[in-house]
Amino acid sequence: MSNPKDNFNVADLSAALNAGDRADLVNVLKNKLQDLTGKHTNLLENLSPNVRKRVEVLREIQACAAYNTSIA
């Protein structure tokens, strides 16, 4: 269950920030996402061979599903 304190409204947040603050927030979030994507690669390298194989198969399934959706 989520705690009501953990929930926030993006519209309220946007209204509370001026344009400069919003730009700074966007840059911070972009940098954090870039950091996380780099860690994602390292995480996959540390998985056991069986789990890595499962991840590869799931990616293939996703790719097929995305392709089938795009041609439908």
Stockholm file with secondary structure:
# STOCKHOLM 1.0

chainA/1-72         MSNPKDNFNVADLSAALNAGDRADLVNVLKNKLQDLTGKHTNLLENLSPNVRKRVEVLREIQACAAYNTSIA
#=GR chainA/1-72 SS CCCGGGCCCHHHHHHHSCHHHHHHHHHHHHHHHHHHHHHHHHHHHTSCHHHHHHHHHHHHHHHHHHHHHHHC
#=GC SS_cons        CCCGGGCCCHHHHHHHSCHHHHHHHHHHHHHHHHHHHHHHHHHHHTSCHHHHHHHHHHHHHHHHHHHHHHHC
//
